């Protein structure tokens, strides 16, 4: 059964700039696990995803898609 908690807003620092992102708790947990697995901080992982996203794609969407790709590859 999916987590019933609503989205959570967190602040990230991407390339020296603060930004806020709202994601559901399971996505935050998966991003943290991805970062640990890659030996990176959550900010560093998010910055990599941010740098690779296509123009017009929101950061939250890019983070969710990255989590989905990571989970499918496992």
C-alpha positions as CSV (number, residue, x, y, z in Angstrom):
1,X,0.0,0.0,0.0
2,X,1.4,3.4,-0.9
3,X,2.5,5.9,1.8
4,X,-0.6,8.1,2.5
5,X,1.5,11.0,3.7
6,X,1.2,14.1,1.5
7,X,4.1,15.8,-0.3
8,X,7.0,17.3,1.7
9,X,8.8,20.5,0.7
10,X,12.5,20.5,1.3
11,X,15.3,23.0,0.5
12,X,18.2,21.8,-1.7
13,X,21.4,23.6,-2.7
14,X,22.2,23.1,-6.4
15,X,25.4,24.6,-7.7
16,X,25.5,27.1,-4.8
17,X,21.8,28.1,-5.2
18,X,19.0,27.3,-2.8
19,X,15.8,25.9,-4.2
20,X,12.7,24.2,-2.8
21,X,11.4,20.9,-4.1
22,X,8.1,19.2,-3.1
23,X,8.1,15.4,-3.4
24,X,6.2,12.6,-1.7
25,X,8.1,10.9,1.2
26,X,8.8,7.6,-0.8
27,X,10.6,9.7,-3.4
28,X,12.7,11.5,-0.8
29,X,13.6,8.1,0.7
30,X,14.5,6.7,-2.7
31,X,16.6,9.7,-3.5
32,X,18.5,9.4,-0.2
33,X,19.1,5.7,-0.9
34,X,20.3,6.5,-4.5
35,X,22.7,9.1,-3.0
36,X,24.1,6.7,-0.4
37,X,24.5,4.0,-3.0
38,X,26.5,6.4,-5.2
39,X,28.5,7.9,-2.4
40,X,27.1,11.3,-2.9
41,X,25.1,13.8,-0.9
42,X,21.5,14.4,-1.7
43,X,22.3,17.9,-2.9
44,X,25.1,16.5,-5.2
45,X,22.8,13.9,-6.7
46,X,20.0,16.4,-7.2
47,X,22.5,18.8,-8.8
48,X,23.5,16.1,-11.3
49,X,19.9,15.3,-12.1
50,X,19.2,19.1,-12.4
51,X,22.1,19.6,-14.8
52,X,20.9,16.7,-17.0
53,X,17.3,17.6,-17.3
54,X,15.8,18.8,-20.5
55,X,14.6,22.4,-20.8
56,X,11.1,22.8,-19.7
57,X,11.1,19.8,-17.4
58,X,10.6,20.7,-13.8
59,X,13.1,19.7,-11.2
60,X,10.5,17.6,-9.2
61,X,9.6,15.7,-12.3
62,X,13.2,15.1,-13.2
63,X,13.8,13.8,-9.7
64,X,10.8,11.5,-9.9
65,X,11.9,10.1,-13.3
66,X,15.4,9.6,-12.1
67,X,14.1,7.6,-9.1
68,X,11.9,5.5,-11.4
69,X,14.8,4.8,-13.8
70,X,17.0,3.8,-10.8
71,X,14.4,1.5,-9.3
72,X,13.7,-0.2,-12.7
73,X,17.4,-0.8,-13.2
74,X,17.7,-2.6,-9.8
